[in-house]
Amino acid sequence: MARPEFVQNGLKTILENLCSLEQRFFEASSTRPRHSFTLEGGEEVTFGKEGYTRSGISNIHYTILFENADTDVLNIYLRNPSTDDPALNMKGVRIAIEYFLSKASTILSRDVYVNELLEA
């Protein structure tokens, strides 16, 4: 089943605005920035960095939350994120959002292995 139109619009809005977000969104750090966007229909979508873990397989966890909507939270996990290249981590987020746009609404989580982006 396809994602609702407002969810697709929210994901596209985040994609279009990734480059304008502060660098701290994509740094391997414990900061937890959030940014909300208001869509044409009045729905809000919030992109947030939930945390960074260094132990074991390091990762940055992001969420995409649709306010005022009966839909699930989408989760992005960047595995082995770059500690010195936030642009590479942003690329991983972009890949995950593009994946959500291309998949059915039952897909709620995506892991992106950043070290594999170096090989691509």
N, C-alpha and C positions, 0 to 999 in steps of 0.2 A: 504494500500500500504506500502511495506517495505521501510525502510530508505535506501538511497543510500549507496553503499558499503563504500565510503570514510567517510561518517558520522558514520557508524557503527565502522569503524577502528579508527576514532577520539575518539569516546566514549570509546572504549576498551583501547586506549592509555592512556586516562585520568585515567581510572580505575586502570590500571597497575602502574601508577605513583603517585597515591594519597598519598601513604605513604612517598614518597620522597619530597613532597611539604612542604614548611615551615609551622610551626604550626600556624602562623598568618592567614593562609587561613581559619582556622577552629575555631578561637577564636571569641567569641561574642564581637567584637570591631569594631570601625569605620574604621580600615585599609582597603584598597582596593587593595590587591595584585592581580597580573595577571601573568599567565604563558602560553607561547605559545609552541606548539609542532609542528614539521614539519613531515608530514606523507610521506610514500614512494612515493606517486604520486606527491609530491610537495605541496599539500594542507596544510594549516596551520589551527590548531584548538587552540583556546584560551579559557582557563578556568579562570574566574575572579570572585572575590568577589565584588559585587556592593555596598554593604552597610549592616549596622546593624541598626535595629529600636528597641527601648526599649518600646515605648509607646503602649498602647493597647495590642494586641497579638504580643509579640516580635518576630522578624524574622531576619534571615540572607538571603540575596538575592544573588544568584550566576547566572552567565550566561555562556553559552558555545556557542562560535561564531566560525563559519567556514569561514575563509578568502578565498577570491578568489573563492567563490562558491555561487551559487544561491540557498541558503537554509536559512531557518529561524533560528533565535536565539532560543536556548533552555534555559528555565528559571527554576531554582530550588529555592524553598522557604523553608527554615528550620524554622518551627513554634515552638515557645518556645524553642529556642536552649539552650544548656547547657552553663552556664556562667563560669563553672569551669572544664569542661571536653571536650577539643577540639576533643579528640578521638571519643567521642559520636557524635559530630557534623559531623566528617568525615564519620562515619558510615551512617548517614543520607544522605550525598552526594552520597555515594556508592549505597545506596538503590535507590535513584532517578535515577542515571545513569543506573543501571541495569533495572529499569522500562522503561526508554527510549529505551533501547536495545530490550526489549520484546514487544514493542508496535508499532503501525503503525506510519508513518511519520506525521500524522495529530496531534499527541500529542506533544505539544510544551512547556508544563509547568507541574511541579509536586510539590505538597506540601508534605512535610514530617514533621510529628508532632514528635519532638524529645522526648517529655515526654512519648510517646507511646513506644519508643524503650527501655525505662527503664523497661517496663512491659513485654517485649518480652524475 
